Amino acid sequence: MTDFSCERIFLSDGLGLVELGGEVDLYTAPRFKEQLVALVDEGARAVIVDLSGVTFIDSTALGVLISGVKRLHETDGRLLLAAPSRPVMRILSITGLDKVLSIHGTRDEALAAV
């Protein structure tokens, strides 16, 4: 099993980042959700979720992303995904979420899109 990591950072006023690593699944998604919600509660209006270190993502994690989009939408905010790996991008594509979520190839591209 790949070690899971999840760190939240305020990059600037109103802009937050959640950096994920490892497997985001039924067991680790609650920690991801906790960090995402905390950023929004602390005033983030835009949140970038950096997926560059994620090796696996399941439906529970996808639910966290969707709830994050809805939560940010309520405050005219947005959620952006950065650097999904090929396996993660495949899941997003299979589920159709690649058409709904704002996905960027790198963290810098996501930052430029905020």
N, C-alpha and C positions, 0 to 999 in steps of 0.2 A: 504494500500500500504506500502511495506517495504521501508525504507529509503535507498537511493542509496548512496554509497560512492565509491570514486575512488582516489587513491593516488599513485603517482609515486615516486620511490626512486632509487638512484644509490647505489647498494650494493658494487660494486668495479669497477675498471677501465674496461669499456666495458660491464658491467653486470648491467642490470636494472630490476626493479620489478614494476609491476602494481598490486596493491592490490585492489580487487573489493569487494563490498558488496551490498546486496539487489537485486533488479531487474534490469537486464541489457537489455533494450528494445529500441524501437524506440525513446523514449524520452531521455534516459540516454546514449545510445551508442555513440552519438557525443562527449560527455565528455570523455568517455573511449578512443575513437579514438584520440582525442586531446592529451591525456596523453601518449598514446603509440607512436604516431608520434613524440612528443617532446623528448621522450627518445632516439629514433633512431636518430633524428636530433642532439641530444647532444652527440652522439657517442656510444650509446649502440649497441653492436654487438650480444648480447644475451639478450633476455627479457623473464622473467618468469611472467606469468599472474596467480596470486593466486586467485583461484575461490572458496576458502573455505567458504567465506561468501555470495556467490551468491545463491539466492533462485529461480531465474527464468532467463532464457536467451532466446531471440527470434532470428529470422533470421537476423535482423539488427546487433545484437551483433556478430553473427556468421560471417557476412560479414566483420566486423572489425577485427576479428581474422584472417580470410583468407587474408585480405589486409595486415595485420601485417606480416604474414608469407612471403608473396610476397616481401614486402618492405625490410625485413631483409635478405631474400634470395639474393637480389641484391648486398648485401655487404658481402656475405658469412656468414651471421649471422643466428641465429635461434630463434624461439619462442617456449617456453615450457609452458604447462599448468600444474598447481599444484592444487591438492586437489579438483577436481570438486565434488559437491554434487551429490547425486543419481539422482535428477531431471535433473540436468545439464548433467550428464553423459548419461542419457537416450536420451536427445536431440542430443548429439554428436553421439551416437550410431545410432539413427534413420536416421540421415542425412549422415552417413558414415564418418563423420569427425574424428571419433575415430580411423580410419585406416590411416588418413592423418596427423593428428596433433600429436605432442609429448606430451603425457599425463602421468602425474606422480601422485601417490597417496598422496604425501605430498610435502610441499615446500622443505624440506631437500632432498628428492629424486630428485626433479627437479634441485636443486643446485648441487647435486652430478653428474648429467647427463650433466651439461654445459661443 
